[in-house]
Amino acid sequence: MKIIVSKDAKLLGERAADFVADILKECIAEKGSARIVLSTGASQFTTLEALVQKDVDWSKVEMFHLDEYVNLPETHIASFRKYLRERFIDKVHPGAAHLVDGSPESIADITAALREKPVDIGLIGIGENAHIAFNDPPADFDTKEAYIVVNLNDTCKNQQVHEGWFANVDEVPKQAVSMTVWQIMQCKRIVSCVPYAVKAGAVQKTLENDKTNLIPATILKEHPDFTLFVDEDSFSGVTEEKIRPAAGCGYTLER
């Protein structure tokens, strides 16, 4: 596990984008293509803004995304399909883009596409309740499905309101189609970009606790190639002496 602490969210995004772009270019050079999973939300703004500016042959990149609300039209401001089209797809025109349309019936199709071959890198955000994708606590660590329908808890719904996607909690859909924890862990590399003070509690819990489905992001520390990008605000609650890496694994801290 590697932890990279930046001064602010803008620098975090630039450093993360450089890191991800280098991996994509390496994959393209080695095998002619690359596969990436993208997450959404306000915490990913600076990373995506910087990433789309990178000199990557995007025509050789295949993109998947993590999750989408059930029965939310793509025209809604909170739609993750809308988010990714505006902030990534329409800017770089990847070779392929696989979007979760929010219907349980679509799971089979996107699962088949996802499992054609391994994913090279997953950009996996961490929520205020330490969820990954929409796997709220207590997350299902056991299912081997690629995507499942999940119920959103109140903390998750409140985060969506605070970020400005919905006017109030009652407007937030009760369910979402989400990539599973197991499937996320199949990415060859995982990068988590987690800026802002509002994420300080989630970062602290993730780094200072052993794996538990009550803090879903703790499982990321067991991945053999996990890099966590934080800024000074989101890292502010962490006591370095209390960081608990995965069993048998160390960590490096870079500022």
Backbone as CSV, one residue per row, in Angstrom:
resi,resn,N_x,N_y,N_z,CA_x,CA_y,CA_z,C_x,C_y,C_z
1,MET,0.846,-1.187,0.000,0.000,0.000,0.000,0.888,1.247,0.000
2,LYS,0.551,2.175,-0.871,1.282,3.429,-0.924,0.308,4.571,-0.657
3,ILE,0.678,5.501,0.198,-0.146,6.663,0.533,0.604,7.901,0.064
4,ILE,-0.040,8.708,-0.773,0.570,9.923,-1.295,-0.248,11.115,-0.812
5,VAL,0.371,11.967,-0.008,-0.318,13.121,0.581,0.065,14.377,-0.189
6,SER,-0.928,15.074,-0.720,-0.703,16.318,-1.453,-1.220,17.502,-0.654
7,LYS,-0.772,18.691,-1.024,-1.170,19.896,-0.306,-2.667,20.131,-0.392
8,ASP,-3.246,19.957,-1.579,-4.661,20.244,-1.764,-5.229,19.340,-2.850
9,ALA,-6.527,19.484,-3.105,-7.215,18.613,-4.053,-6.703,18.788,-5.480
10,LYS,-6.335,20.007,-5.845,-5.852,20.250,-7.205,-4.545,19.498,-7.457
11,LEU,-3.602,19.617,-6.521,-2.330,18.914,-6.673,-2.544,17.408,-6.611
12,LEU,-3.445,16.973,-5.751,-3.778,15.545,-5.689,-4.218,15.052,-7.063
13,GLY,-5.132,15.785,-7.686,-5.633,15.382,-8.989,-4.550,15.312,-10.042
14,GLU,-3.648,16.280,-10.028,-2.561,16.306,-11.010,-1.613,15.126,-10.816
15,ARG,-1.285,14.841,-9.572,-0.366,13.733,-9.300,-1.017,12.387,-9.617
16,ALA,-2.284,12.259,-9.261,-2.997,11.014,-9.555,-3.144,10.810,-11.057
17,ALA,-3.437,11.883,-11.784,-3.595,11.784,-13.234,-2.289,11.371,-13.896
18,ASP,-1.162,11.922,-13.449,0.136,11.515,-13.974,0.369,10.022,-13.733
19,PHE,0.044,9.590,-12.544,0.238,8.195,-12.150,-0.603,7.264,-13.018
20,VAL,-1.881,7.599,-13.185,-2.792,6.762,-13.959,-2.415,6.773,-15.438
21,ALA,-2.092,7.950,-15.964,-1.717,8.054,-17.375,-0.485,7.206,-17.677
22,ASP,0.484,7.197,-16.780,1.686,6.387,-16.996,1.332,4.900,-17.068
23,ILE,0.419,4.468,-16.223,0.001,3.063,-16.243,-0.713,2.731,-17.542
24,LEU,-1.610,3.610,-17.979,-2.329,3.374,-19.233,-1.371,3.292,-20.410
25,LYS,-0.431,4.223,-20.459,0.537,4.218,-21.570,1.417,2.973,-21.532
26,GLU,1.772,2.543,-20.353,2.565,1.319,-20.207,1.787,0.111,-20.724
27,CYS,0.505,0.026,-20.380,-0.325,-1.092,-20.837,-0.480,-1.074,-22.353
28,ILE,-0.708,0.101,-22.904,-0.872,0.222,-24.357,0.412,-0.168,-25.071
29,ALA,1.546,0.243,-24.521,2.832,-0.105,-25.134,3.088,-1.607,-25.087
30,GLU,2.660,-2.246,-24.006,2.940,-3.668,-23.820,1.991,-4.570,-24.594
31,LYS,0.703,-4.211,-24.632,-0.268,-5.133,-25.222,-1.257,-4.478,-26.174
32,GLY,-1.075,-3.206,-26.454,-1.890,-2.536,-27.455,-3.202,-1.983,-26.982
33,SER,-3.511,-2.136,-25.686,-4.785,-1.636,-25.165,-4.709,-1.530,-23.652
34,ALA,-5.701,-0.866,-23.074,-5.790,-0.749,-21.618,-7.252,-0.720,-21.215
35,ARG,-7.529,-1.209,-20.025,-8.899,-1.212,-19.498,-8.905,-0.503,-18.150
36,ILE,-9.884,0.385,-17.967,-9.941,1.194,-16.757,-11.365,1.234,-16.221
37,VAL,-11.496,1.227,-14.903,-12.773,1.443,-14.216,-12.731,2.833,-13.607
38,LEU,-13.776,3.620,-13.828,-13.844,4.974,-13.279,-14.975,5.107,-12.277
39,SER,-14.691,5.815,-11.200,-15.726,6.191,-10.246,-16.109,7.645,-10.479
40,THR,-17.137,8.093,-9.767,-17.669,9.427,-9.987,-17.786,10.161,-8.649
41,GLY,-18.520,11.268,-8.644,-18.682,12.038,-7.426,-17.760,13.249,-7.382
42,ALA,-18.026,14.145,-6.457,-17.280,15.391,-6.355,-15.800,15.161,-6.059
43,SER,-15.478,14.071,-5.374,-14.085,13.819,-5.013,-13.214,13.477,-6.219
44,GLN,-13.844,13.154,-7.339,-13.076,12.761,-8.522,-12.882,13.905,-9.517
45,PHE,-13.443,15.069,-9.236,-13.390,16.178,-10.194,-11.971,16.514,-10.627
46,THR,-11.077,16.767,-9.671,-9.748,17.257,-10.034,-8.920,16.193,-10.754
47,THR,-9.126,14.944,-10.384,-8.389,13.872,-11.054,-8.824,13.741,-12.507
48,LEU,-10.132,13.721,-12.746,-10.620,13.582,-14.117,-10.264,14.804,-14.962
49,GLU,-10.332,15.987,-14.367,-9.974,17.205,-15.107,-8.540,17.134,-15.603
50,ALA,-7.667,16.613,-14.761,-6.260,16.497,-15.151,-6.030,15.311,-16.079
51,LEU,-6.728,14.217,-15.842,-6.502,13.002,-16.615,-6.845,13.186,-18.091
52,VAL,-7.946,13.882,-18.380,-8.354,14.028,-19.785,-7.380,14.898,-20.579
53,GLN,-6.472,15.587,-19.901,-5.477,16.405,-20.581,-4.209,15.625,-20.918
54,LYS,-4.114,14.397,-20.457,-2.878,13.632,-20.612,-2.746,13.059,-22.025
55,ASP,-1.510,12.901,-22.420,-1.189,12.397,-23.760,-1.279,10.873,-23.773
56,VAL,-2.515,10.386,-23.779,-2.798,8.950,-23.821,-3.537,8.665,-25.126
57,ASP,-3.256,7.542,-25.753,-4.012,7.143,-26.944,-5.336,6.561,-26.468
58,TRP,-6.295,7.452,-26.260,-7.571,7.052,-25.667,-8.355,6.097,-26.557
59,SER,-8.049,6.070,-27.846,-8.743,5.139,-28.744,-8.431,3.687,-28.399
60,LYS,-7.397,3.489,-27.597,-7.013,2.136,-27.200,-7.381,1.834,-25.747
61,VAL,-8.203,2.707,-25.175,-8.628,2.538,-23.781,-10.097,2.149,-23.729
62,GLU,-10.398,1.119,-22.959,-11.768,0.659,-22.748,-12.170,0.999,-21.319
63,MET,-13.296,1.698,-21.170,-13.709,2.199,-19.869,-14.967,1.501,-19.351
64,PHE,-14.970,1.227,-18.059,-16.154,0.737,-17.350,-16.407,1.683,-16.180
65,HIS,-17.651,1.757,-15.741,-17.857,2.549,-14.526,-18.547,1.728,-13.460
66,LEU,-18.501,2.276,-12.259,-18.803,1.494,-11.068,-20.280,1.294,-10.788
67,ASP,-21.079,2.323,-10.918,-22.414,2.226,-10.348,-23.347,3.282,-10.932
68,GLU,-24.618,3.053,-10.739,-25.634,4.007,-11.172,-26.899,3.777,-10.352
69,TYR,-27.598,4.861,-10.079,-28.866,4.760,-9.360,-29.887,3.987,-10.181
70,VAL,-30.724,3.228,-9.501,-31.796,2.507,-10.169,-32.892,3.489,-10.583
71,ASN,-33.271,3.393,-11.839,-34.396,4.157,-12.401,-34.182,5.666,-12.393
72,LEU,-32.921,6.115,-12.445,-32.654,7.544,-12.556,-32.338,7.861,-14.014
73,PRO,-33.076,8.759,-14.652,-32.810,9.064,-16.065,-31.446,9.718,-16.246
74,GLU,-30.851,9.484,-17.398,-29.525,10.034,-17.671,-29.536,11.557,-17.726
75,THR,-30.664,12.150,-17.932,-30.763,13.605,-17.980,-30.677,14.247,-16.594
76,HIS,-30.840,13.470,-15.535,-30.793,14.002,-14.170,-29.371,14.442,-13.835
77,ILE,-29.235,15.535,-13.122,-27.918,16.067,-12.768,-27.068,15.059,-12.015
78,ALA,-27.708,14.136,-11.275,-26.977,13.172,-10.466,-26.612,11.899,-11.211
79,SER,-27.060,11.768,-12.434,-26.769,10.552,-13.193,-25.273,10.403,-13.417
80,PHE,-24.741,9.241,-13.081,-23.316,8.996,-13.288,-22.994,8.776,-14.768
81,ARG,-23.965,8.331,-15.542,-23.753,8.255,-16.997,-23.541,9.658,-17.556
82,LYS,-24.376,10.587,-17.129,-24.239,11.986,-17.553,-22.879,12.537,-17.114
83,TYR,-22.521,12.280,-15.874,-21.254,12.727,-15.294,-20.078,12.266,-16.155
84,LEU,-20.051,10.977,-16.487,-18.919,10.431,-17.225,-18.905,10.858,-18.681
85,ARG,-20.064,11.034,-19.267,-20.096,11.534,-20.645,-19.525,12.948,-20.701
86,GLU,-19.936,13.798,-19.779,-19.521,15.198,-19.811,-18.073,15.396,-19.397
87,ARG,-17.599,14.615,-18.444,-16.268,14.852,-17.876,-15.176,13.946,-18.427
88,PHE,-15.581,12.890,-19.131,-14.571,11.969,-19.646,-14.847,11.536,-21.086
89,ILE,-15.938,10.871,-21.329,-16.185,10.238,-22.631,-16.191,11.259,-23.766
90,ASP,-16.945,12.348,-23.603,-17.052,13.338,-24.677,-15.775,14.150,-24.864
91,LYS,-14.861,14.063,-23.909,-13.607,14.813,-24.005,-12.488,13.994,-24.646
92,VAL,-12.439,12.684,-24.350,-11.315,11.884,-24.852,-11.738,10.837,-25.881
93,HIS,-13.037,10.537,-25.954,-13.562,9.558,-26.914,-12.806,8.232,-26.835
94,PRO,-12.963,7.522,-25.723,-12.258,6.247,-25.562,-12.698,5.228,-26.607
95,GLY,-11.884,4.193,-26.776,-12.217,3.167,-27.747,-13.532,2.483,-27.460
96,ALA,-13.865,2.334,-26.189,-15.151,1.765,-25.776,-15.494,2.308,-24.404
97,ALA,-16.775,2.494,-24.146,-17.238,2.977,-22.843,-18.469,2.170,-22.445
98,HIS,-18.362,1.465,-21.332,-19.444,0.613,-20.851,-20.070,1.278,-19.629
99,LEU,-21.294,1.727,-19.777,-21.980,2.458,-18.715,-23.074,1.604,-18.086
100,VAL,-23.167,1.664,-16.770,-24.253,1.008,-16.050,-25.498,1.868,-16.217
101,ASP,-26.558,1.316,-16.792,-27.725,2.157,-17.055,-28.711,2.205,-15.889
102,GLY,-28.388,1.518,-14.797,-29.232,1.593,-13.616,-30.364,0.590,-13.585
103,SER,-30.479,-0.236,-14.601,-31.541,-1.241,-14.597,-30.952,-2.595,-14.225
104,PRO,-31.580,-3.317,-13.311,-31.072,-4.642,-12.947,-30.951,-5.565,-14.157
105,GLU,-31.802,-5.351,-15.161,-31.788,-6.215,-16.345,-30.504,-6.074,-17.166
106,SER,-29.793,-4.950,-16.989,-28.584,-4.705,-17.789,-27.334,-5.343,-17.199
107,ILE,-27.446,-5.910,-16.014,-26.270,-6.428,-15.315,-25.579,-7.520,-16.116
108,ALA,-26.336,-8.405,-16.723,-25.735,-9.522,-17.453,-24.853,-9.032,-18.597
109,ASP,-25.320,-8.026,-19.328,-24.561,-7.540,-20.481,-23.247,-6.888,-20.065
110,ILE,-23.297,-6.018,-19.065,-22.063,-5.336,-18.668,-21.107,-6.299,-17.968
111,THR,-21.661,-7.291,-17.279,-20.809,-8.316,-16.669,-20.043,-9.084,-17.731
112,ALA,-20.722,-9.460,-18.801,-20.067,-10.206,-19.882,-18.934,-9.397,-20.497
113,ALA,-19.169,-8.106,-20.720,-18.129,-7.253,-21.300,-16.959,-7.085,-20.333
114,LEU,-17.262,-6.885,-19.077,-16.217,-6.669,-18.069,-15.302,-7.872,-17.940
115,ARG,-15.879,-9.056,-18.024,-15.117,-10.269,-17.754,-14.454,-10.879,-18.996
116,GLU,-14.468,-10.146,-20.088,-13.770,-10.638,-21.280,-12.276,-10.747,-21.038
117,LYS,-11.733,-9.822,-20.260,-10.316,-9.859,-19.904,-10.099,-8.958,-18.693
118,PRO,-8.948,-9.042,-18.048,-8.729,-8.294,-16.805,-8.756,-6.778,-17.002
119,VAL,-9.081,-6.082,-15.925,-9.041,-4.621,-15.887,-7.666,-4.204,-15.367
120,ASP,-7.026,-3.286,-16.065,-5.668,-2.887,-15.705,-5.616,-1.975,-14.484
121,ILE,-6.581,-1.066,-14.392,-6.564,-0.127,-13.272,-7.972,0.317,-12.927
122,GLY,-8.248,0.388,-11.633,-9.533,0.882,-11.154,-9.341,2.128,-10.326
123,LEU,-10.037,3.201,-10.697,-10.070,4.411,-9.874,-11.276,4.295,-8.967
124,ILE,-11.019,4.001,-7.712,-12.077,3.639,-6.783,-12.164,4.681,-5.671
125,GLY,-13.209,5.501,-5.696,-13.397,6.498,-4.650,-13.808,5.861,-3.332
126,ILE,-13.681,6.627,-2.280,-14.095,6.189,-0.941,-15.111,7.190,-0.415
127,GLY,-16.282,6.710,-0.039,-17.347,7.593,0.416,-17.180,8.042,1.856
128,GLU,-18.029,8.947,2.272,-17.967,9.458,3.644,-18.204,8.363,4.671
129,ASN,-18.955,7.329,4.290,-19.164,6.196,5.188,-18.201,5.054,4.861
130,ALA,-17.141,5.386,4.111,-16.091,4.435,3.706,-16.600,3.393,2.721
131,HIS,-17.705,3.694,2.029,-18.139,2.746,1.006,-17.193,2.798,-0.190
132,ILE,-17.173,1.718,-0.951,-16.495,1.693,-2.246,-17.540,1.287,-3.270
133,ALA,-17.596,2.033,-4.383,-18.777,2.006,-5.250,-19.967,2.309,-4.335
134,PHE,-21.078,1.626,-4.491,-22.213,1.852,-3.594,-22.361,0.702,-2.605
135,ASN,-21.243,0.090,-2.250,-21.258,-0.985,-1.258,-21.168,-0.364,0.128
136,ASP,-22.340,0.047,0.634,-22.401,0.664,1.953,-22.196,-0.385,3.042
137,PRO,-21.759,0.051,4.232,-21.621,-0.901,5.342,-22.991,-1.349,5.865
138,PRO,-23.108,-2.629,6.216,-22.123,-3.702,6.094,-22.070,-4.226,4.659
139,ALA,-20.926,-4.096,4.015,-20.782,-4.476,2.605,-20.683,-5.984,2.452
140,ASP,-21.133,-6.465,1.312,-21.042,-7.886,0.988,-19.649,-8.171,0.428
141,PHE,-18.804,-8.795,1.227,-17.451,-9.142,0.808,-17.393,-10.514,0.137
142,ASP,-18.498,-11.243,0.111,-18.459,-12.641,-0.302,-18.945,-12.908,-1.721
143,THR,-19.935,-12.152,-2.189,-20.487,-12.445,-3.502,-19.432,-12.332,-4.592
144,LYS,-19.502,-13.240,-5.549,-18.588,-13.212,-6.693,-19.273,-12.658,-7.938
145,GLU,-20.474,-12.117,-7.786,-21.122,-11.444,-8.898,-20.312,-10.197,-9.255
146,ALA,-20.469,-9.715,-10.483,-19.757,-8.499,-10.886,-20.500,-7.243,-10.449
147,TYR,-21.818,-7.248,-10.614,-22.675,-6.121,-10.224,-23.882,-6.668,-9.476
148,ILE,-24.332,-5.932,-8.488,-25.530,-6.301,-7.744,-26.373,-5.046,-7.485
149,VAL,-27.628,-5.256,-7.152,-28.491,-4.159,-6.725,-28.340,-4.006,-5.219
150,VAL,-28.047,-2.789,-4.764,-27.818,-2.532,-3.343,-28.788,-1.461,-2.835
151,ASN,-29.043,-1.498,-1.547,-29.833,-0.471,-0.876,-28.889,0.570,-0.296
152,LEU,-29.195,1.851,-0.488,-28.332,2.924,-0.012,-28.697,3.298,1.421
153,ASN,-27.682,3.443,2.277,-27.989,3.815,3.648,-28.081,5.338,3.795
154,ASP,-28.503,5.787,4.958,-28.783,7.212,5.151,-27.541,8.079,5.030
155,THR,-26.394,7.586,5.509,-25.161,8.363,5.400,-24.810,8.592,3.944
156,CYS,-24.955,7.555,3.159,-24.671,7.666,1.725,-25.624,8.662,1.064
157,LYS,-26.906,8.576,1.392,-27.885,9.490,0.807,-27.581,10.933,1.189
158,ASN,-27.211,11.152,2.448,-26.890,12.511,2.888,-25.671,13.064,2.158
159,GLN,-24.699,12.204,1.865,-23.529,12.654,1.107,-23.946,13.175,-0.260
160,GLN,-24.871,12.482,-0.911,-25.315,12.900,-2.239,-26.005,14.267,-2.183
161,VAL,-26.731,14.515,-1.100,-27.384,15.812,-0.922,-26.353,16.896,-0.658
162,HIS,-25.399,16.623,0.238,-24.368,17.607,0.591,-23.522,17.994,-0.613
163,GLU,-23.322,17.055,-1.533,-22.529,17.350,-2.716,-23.328,18.089,-3.784
164,GLY,-24.639,18.261,-3.553,-25.450,19.059,-4.455,-26.151,18.308,-5.565
165,TRP,-26.143,16.969,-5.491,-26.763,16.182,-6.556,-28.287,16.111,-6.405
166,PHE,-28.778,16.228,-5.178,-30.216,16.173,-4.900,-30.573,17.275,-3.911
167,ALA,-31.819,17.729,-3.967,-32.266,18.814,-3.083,-32.459,18.336,-1.654
168,ASN,-32.861,17.095,-1.481,-33.085,16.557,-0.144,-32.979,15.033,-0.186
169,VAL,-32.936,14.430,0.988,-32.731,12.988,1.091,-33.858,12.209,0.430
170,ASP,-35.062,12.732,0.489,-36.201,12.011,-0.087,-36.083,11.861,-1.601
171,GLU,-35.316,12.738,-2.238,-35.148,12.659,-3.689,-34.104,11.620,-4.104
172,VAL,-33.245,11.205,-3.185,-32.187,10.252,-3.524,-32.805,8.867,-3.732
173,PRO,-32.528,8.220,-4.852,-33.050,6.864,-5.050,-32.641,5.939,-3.912
174,LYS,-33.485,4.980,-3.631,-33.224,4.054,-2.532,-32.256,2.946,-2.919
175,GLN,-32.089,2.707,-4.223,-31.248,1.605,-4.667,-30.314,2.041,-5.794
176,ALA,-29.278,1.244,-5.987,-28.350,1.466,-7.084,-27.831,0.126,-7.585
177,VAL,-27.384,0.111,-8.833,-26.631,-1.026,-9.358,-25.159,-0.717,-9.114
178,SER,-24.461,-1.608,-8.425,-23.081,-1.337,-8.011,-22.162,-2.491,-8.370
179,MET,-20.951,-2.162,-8.818,-19.916,-3.179,-8.917,-19.652,-3.719,-7.518
180,THR,-19.436,-5.001,-7.412,-19.238,-5.608,-6.099,-17.817,-5.396,-5.587
181,VAL,-17.662,-5.605,-4.297,-16.342,-5.492,-3.681,-15.383,-6.500,-4.301
182,TRP,-15.828,-7.733,-4.468,-14.966,-8.769,-5.046,-14.494,-8.365,-6.435
183,GLN,-15.406,-7.846,-7.253,-15.050,-7.470,-8.615,-14.065,-6.305,-8.626
184,ILE,-14.263,-5.339,-7.754,-13.320,-4.225,-7.642,-11.916,-4.747,-7.342
185,MET,-11.836,-5.720,-6.467,-10.536,-6.245,-6.057,-9.842,-7.039,-7.161
186,GLN,-10.547,-7.324,-8.246,-9.932,-8.040,-9.365,-9.129,-7.107,-10.277
187,CYS,-9.277,-5.800,-10.124,-8.461,-4.866,-10.906,-6.983,-5.123,-10.603
188,LYS,-6.151,-5.079,-11.631,-4.722,-5.324,-11.415,-4.109,-4.272,-10.501
189,ARG,-4.538,-3.025,-10.664,-4.087,-1.941,-9.797,-5.309,-1.158,-9.336
190,ILE,-5.257,-0.663,-8.113,-6.340,0.176,-7.598,-5.749,1.501,-7.130
191,VAL,-6.366,2.579,-7.583,-5.995,3.930,-7.172,-7.232,4.585,-6.564
192,SER,-7.091,5.115,-5.364,-8.192,5.827,-4.718,-7.804,7.277,-4.502
193,CYS,-8.602,8.181,-5.058,-8.383,9.622,-4.903,-9.421,10.150,-3.917
194,VAL,-8.953,10.614,-2.756,-9.878,10.947,-1.669,-9.492,12.285,-1.037
195,PRO,-9.850,13.402,-1.684,-9.552,14.715,-1.102,-10.676,15.240,-0.212
196,TYR,-10.406,16.373,0.438,-11.363,17.199,1.179,-11.570,16.728,2.629
197,ALA,-11.787,17.709,3.487,-11.949,17.460,4.919,-13.139,16.570,5.225
198,VAL,-14.169,16.620,4.390,-15.360,15.818,4.628,-15.048,14.323,4.568
199,LYS,-13.924,13.963,3.950,-13.535,12.553,3.870,-12.517,12.152,4.949
200,ALA,-12.193,13.066,5.849,-11.159,12.780,6.852,-11.530,11.597,7.740
201,GLY,-12.785,11.519,8.136,-13.220,10.410,8.984,-13.110,9.078,8.270
202,ALA,-13.506,9.051,7.005,-13.443,7.808,6.235,-11.997,7.365,6.026
203,VAL,-11.116,8.320,5.742,-9.703,7.986,5.540,-9.098,7.457,6.834
204,GLN,-9.407,8.125,7.929,-8.877,7.681,9.220,-9.341,6.264,9.551
205,LYS,-10.632,6.006,9.401,-11.156,4.676,9.710,-10.546,3.612,8.794
206,THR,-10.386,3.964,7.529,-9.822,3.015,6.578,-8.392,2.645,6.938
207,LEU,-7.594,3.628,7.297,-6.178,3.391,7.545,-5.882,2.862,8.944
208,GLU,-6.740,3.133,9.895,-6.430,2.762,11.273,-7.134,1.495,11.740
209,ASN,-7.863,0.822,10.840,-8.575,-0.394,11.221,-8.201,-1.558,10.315
210,ASP,-8.333,-2.765,10.860,-8.174,-3.961,10.060,-9.391,-4.130,9.159
211,LYS,-9.304,-5.063,8.223,-10.405,-5.298,7.279,-11.695,-5.641,8.005
212,THR,-12.754,-4.920,7.639,-14.079,-5.191,8.160,-15.101,-4.663,7.176
213,ASN,-16.191,-5.405,6.999,-17.218,-4.936,6.066,-18.026,-3.780,6.630
214,LEU,-17.782,-3.425,7.892,-18.406,-2.234,8.467,-17.665,-0.963,8.031
215,ILE,-16.449,-1.138,7.541,-15.659,-0.063,6.930,-15.172,-0.624,5.596
216,PRO,-16.025,-0.619,4.588,-15.721,-1.360,3.354,-14.365,-1.061,2.741
217,ALA,-13.914,0.191,2.790,-12.645,0.547,2.142,-11.436,-0.139,2.766
218,THR,-11.576,-0.696,3.961,-10.437,-1.379,4.579,-9.956,-2.560,3.743
219,ILE,-10.824,-3.135,2.929,-10.410,-4.282,2.125,-9.403,-3.879,1.046
220,LEU,-9.411,-2.615,0.646,-8.481,-2.167,-0.391,-7.031,-2.355,0.041
221,LYS,-6.790,-2.312,1.331,-5.418,-2.457,1.833,-4.866,-3.858,1.620
222,GLU,-5.739,-4.812,1.302,-5.288,-6.174,1.029,-4.934,-6.375,-0.441
223,HIS,-5.219,-5.357,-1.254,-4.880,-5.478,-2.675,-3.363,-5.373,-2.847
224,PRO,-2.767,-6.175,-3.712,-1.307,-6.154,-3.850,-0.741,-4.900,-4.497
225,ASP,-1.595,-4.074,-5.133,-1.099,-2.853,-5.784,-2.121,-1.740,-5.582
226,PHE,-2.146,-1.201,-4.366,-3.119,-0.182,-3.964,-2.400,1.115,-3.651
227,THR,-2.816,2.203,-4.310,-2.249,3.529,-4.057,-3.362,4.477,-3.651
228,LEU,-3.197,5.128,-2.509,-4.189,6.050,-1.968,-3.661,7.476,-2.077
229,PHE,-4.371,8.314,-2.825,-4.045,9.730,-2.940,-4.962,10.524,-2.015
230,VAL,-4.382,11.256,-1.085,-5.142,12.093,-0.167,-4.553,13.499,-0.186
231,ASP,-5.308,14.456,0.348,-4.733,15.783,0.540,-4.576,16.034,2.036
232,GLU,-4.019,17.172,2.386,-3.756,17.430,3.807,-5.026,17.440,4.631
233,ASP,-6.131,17.892,4.030,-7.396,17.922,4.764,-7.935,16.525,5.024
234,SER,-7.962,15.683,4.003,-8.540,14.347,4.195,-7.633,13.441,5.027
235,PHE,-6.341,13.777,5.099,-5.398,12.986,5.886,-5.239,13.526,7.299
236,SER,-5.925,14.605,7.610,-5.682,15.329,8.867,-6.032,14.538,10.118
237,GLY,-6.926,13.581,10.017,-7.315,12.824,11.206,-6.477,11.598,11.469
238,VAL,-5.548,11.294,10.575,-4.782,10.049,10.684,-3.579,10.223,11.605
239,THR,-3.426,9.289,12.510,-2.222,9.195,13.332,-1.326,8.153,12.681
240,GLU,-0.185,8.583,12.187,0.648,7.682,11.392,1.026,6.411,12.148
241,GLU,1.211,6.522,13.459,1.582,5.344,14.241,0.446,4.333,14.315
242,LYS,-0.772,4.761,13.984,-1.927,3.864,14.076,-2.327,3.259,12.737
243,ILE,-1.630,3.626,11.659,-1.974,3.052,10.359,-1.769,1.546,10.415
244,ARG,-2.802,0.837,10.006,-2.757,-0.625,10.058,-2.843,-1.166,8.635
245,PRO,-1.700,-1.527,8.056,-1.720,-2.105,6.707,-2.287,-3.516,6.746
246,ALA,-2.509,-4.100,5.561,-2.991,-5.473,5.499,-1.978,-6.397,6.165
247,ALA,-2.471,-7.499,6.669,-1.615,-8.442,7.376,-0.434,-8.867,6.506
248,GLY,0.756,-8.697,7.054,1.954,-9.126,6.328,2.446,-8.106,5.318
249,CYS,1.747,-6.999,5.156,2.137,-5.999,4.153,2.490,-4.692,4.840
250,GLY,3.483,-4.022,4.328,3.833,-2.717,4.846,3.174,-1.611,4.039
251,TYR,3.594,-0.388,4.291,3.086,0.745,3.513,4.187,1.774,3.390
252,THR,4.082,2.600,2.354,4.989,3.722,2.210,4.167,4.992,2.199
253,LEU,4.720,6.046,2.757,4.037,7.324,2.862,4.883,8.374,2.157
254,GLU,4.282,9.050,1.205,5.002,10.060,0.412,4.265,11.379,0.504
255,ARG,4.994,12.441,0.726,4.378,13.766,0.807,4.883,14.651,-0.323
